[in-house]
Amino acid sequence: MLEGKHIFITGGAGFIGTRLSALLAPRNRITILDTLHRDALSGTPLAEHPNVSFVKADVRDAHAVRQAMSGATHVVHLASIAGVDTVMNNPWLTMDVCLKGMVNVLEAARDCQGIERVVDFSTSEVFGRYAYRVREGDATSLGAVGEARWTYAVSKLATEHLCHVSYKQFGLPTVAVRPFNIFGPGQVGSGAIHHFVVRALRGERITVHNDGSQIRAWCYIDDMIDALLLVLEKPQAVGHTFNIGNPRTAVTVYNLARLVKALAGSRCEVACVDWPHPDVELRVPDISSARALLGFEPKIDLEDGLLKTIDWYRARDQRAI
């Protein structure tokens, strides 16, 4: 594990960033840049940790990014607009944050002495509506121009290209990761499992889009963090893009809702509702590249991860979520 390093994390107050920071903070210096739009940091011990510095700023502010990155050895770029509904309601903002943010991070990193790694968070959405055991080199499939759903995916694909050319042309040690449906304790604000668990524990109706036959593979947060540590440390990671997920956990959205209901001991209703927008019908990764180059192997199966997640939410005041 990294030790004695300075890790700069954009979007670091969110779900994944706070988990990564909590693990690295005891032996490293952490600088987090975030707007606190999705805040999993405030009110936690991490916010008061002596090795953690927080900068409230937008990743589109090039000066703020450059100042906050000063002295960093590792960069993890997580900042973006999250959540399908948010993306569809704010397509311009989605693209603006993705593209300007990535350019600002890469340009600052090129001018920052001693950068050992820049990790870009892309998305499994770059594979489009149907993605079964997709590999990193498979063709991406993006939706029609003008359909707001795909602004996030096309922007993230562009950030991958920016990272790759920064490595090829300027020698910047970049890596891109494509997370496949991350979930777990600490997730705030969005995501199907967040929605299902909160409603199940409250005894409220769980809704799934259309007939719920969409298939997803789910990856527990601890496995995502393990993968991040590997790409931050292993020299073999540089210049590559990696699918990060757990192919063993593939399940329909409807059956996922029913499983959450059962594990939570809830009597809530699971209902199908019309959703007249494009959706991802099938999304299961091939992670053979991460296995071969990084030694990555997901350890937490779906039911175990859901039980840990339900326990965490149950311990909180549900009405405050």
ABEGO torsion letter per residue (X at the ends): XBBGBBBBBBGAABAAAAAAAAAAAAABBBBBBBAGABBAABGBAAAABAABBBBBBBAABAAAAAAAABGBABBBBABBBBEAAAAAABAAAAAAAAAAAAAAAAAAAAABBGBABBBBBBBAAAAEABBBGBBAABBBBBBBBGBAAAAAAAAAAAAAAAAAAAAAAAGBBBBBBBBBGBBEBGBBGBEAAAAAAAAAAAGBBBBBBEAGABBBBBBBAAAAAAAAAAAAABAAABGBBBBBBBAAABBBAAAAAAAAAAAAGBABBBBBBBBABBBBABBBBBAAAAAAAAGBBBABBAAAAAAAAAAAAAABBAAAX
